[in-house]
């Protein structure tokens, strides 16, 4: 994170007002850093212009890795490492491999998704989170505007855009790290 980050915060009481405000603020040319909400707001990601997540692709690839590792491991153990004929079945009885293969697929897919999510979201155990407003976990919706990303606009103009879009409060927040 950079040092001396300055933000202008718009505090909203209602999610419908917030959705219309995001549309109004973006149409006025202000770049929104992030919107924080105590609960999911339907349609907010589309209004903010977020693209669809590629996390399912990572889950599929890690699941494919889990499937291939499980089948390889079982085939190697039953055919070469410690061959046993159990109940008259062949060394590499594929139907017996299905439960372990399923479990390994699910395990690696879930661990892989968690790992990819933590890396892409920059969630490190030693990272200090930025808390813009404590009320964003209770009942308020917070729209954060990074002043550095909106250097072409005056700060008073940004505050006026937030007020006219329905913000109940407009505050400044600085992070010195």
TITIMAR-859463 format. One record per residue (C-alpha): x, y, z. Coordinates in steps of 0.001 Angstrom, whole numbers, padded with zeros to 6 digits, always signed. Layout:
N
XYZ...
END
This chain:
177
+000000+000000+000000+001158+003497-000720+001851+006068+001917-000421+009041+002602-003536+007896+000753-006394+010397+000889-010023+009516+000216-013378+011256+000112-016142+009082+001549-019820+009252+000717-022029+007645+003374-025386+006268+002198-028295+004987+004282-030167+002951+001653-028957+000483-000992-031348+001794-003652-029978+005303-003194-026464+003810-003346-027140+002043-006662-028442+005241-008248-025552+007179-006701-022955+004854-008237-024550+005422-011632-024641+009213-011123-021106+009466-009751-019606+007363-012551-021515+009340-015204-020118+012590-013784-016577+011362-014449-015526+010492-010896-013594+007233-010537-014866+005176-007594-012180+003381-005589-014549+000933-003853-017991+000638-002276-018284-001004+001161-021589-002443+002277-022724-004416+005339-024503-006933+003103-024485-007852-000589-026297-005371-002813-027789-006955-005928-026523-005286-009083-023745-003280-007441-020933-005117-009211-022513-004421-012609-022949-000733-011744-019310-000499-010642-018230-002102-013920-016626-005207-012451-015933-008074-014788-016985-011634-014093-014548-013488-011845-012125-016000-013344-012066-017989-010091-014159-020853-011600-011408-021385-014185-008876-021769-011371-011230-024172-009577-011550-026312-012715-007796-026420-013261-007060-027327-009638-009808-029958-009758-008267-031390-012914-004914-031480-011130-006526-033280-008170-008145-035840-010446-004939-036594-012315-002865-036771-009111-005350-039121-007447-005553-041477-010412-001772-041453-010893-001144-042063-007200-003602-044952-006952-002512-046578-010173+001151-046376-009152+000499-047792-005680-001722-050643-006840+000261-051603-009963+003934-050974-009126+004593-049991-005514+002576-052599-003605+000537-054738-006010-002253-056656-004302-005148-058657-005635-008033-057854-003300-011226-059876-003655-010144-061244-007023-009974-057757-008536-007229-056676-010852-004342-054466-009774-005792-051359-011368-009519-051671-010773-010751-048256-011912-014204-048340-010197-012468-048689-006823-010523-045503-007531-013604-043293-007963-014257-042306-004287-010653-041324-003605-010452-039522-006936-013595-037529-006154-012310-036548-002705-008907-035491-004054-010574-033458-006805-012737-031575-004322-009854-031075-001896-007442-029600-004414-010145-027512-006111-011187-025928-002814-007634-025348-001558-006629-023962-004927-009588-021556-005016-008815-020302-001515-005153-019821-002412-005892-018008-005668-008485-015800-003962-006068-014836-001192-003274-014044-003652-005457-011991-006008-007175-010148-003149-003858-009365-001446-005031-010983+001797-001833-011561+003700-001773-012443+007396+000517-009503+008109-001417-006929+006059-003151-004149+007944-006650-003599+006528-007956-000162+005648-011126+000524+007568-012835+003475+005957-015775+003707+008344-016750+001325+011123-020433+001821+010328-019953-000034+007034-020242-003279+009012-023511-002245+010684-025941-000226+008620-024203+002265+006286-022913+001975+002737-019600+003717+002093-018409+004927-001305-014665+005661-001302-013218+008041-003873-009412+008088-004185-008253+011679-004606-005095+010627-006469-007134+008807-009158-009357+011860-009614-006648+014513-009799-008310+016178-012791-011337+017112-010637-011383+019481-007714-012161+017980-004333-015062+020367-003759-016618+019252-007043-016314+015589-005968-017956+016395-002627-020780+018199-004424-021317+015222-006751-021547+012891-003729-024004+015186-001916-026196+015592-004992-026255+011812-005493-027923+011287-002111-025067+010858+000372-026165+011560+003937-022576+012475+004869-019395+013345+002993-016176+012793+004954-012436+012823+004378-010216+009897+005335-006428+009636+005248-004240+006596+005764-000671+007218+006893+001404+004074+006870
END
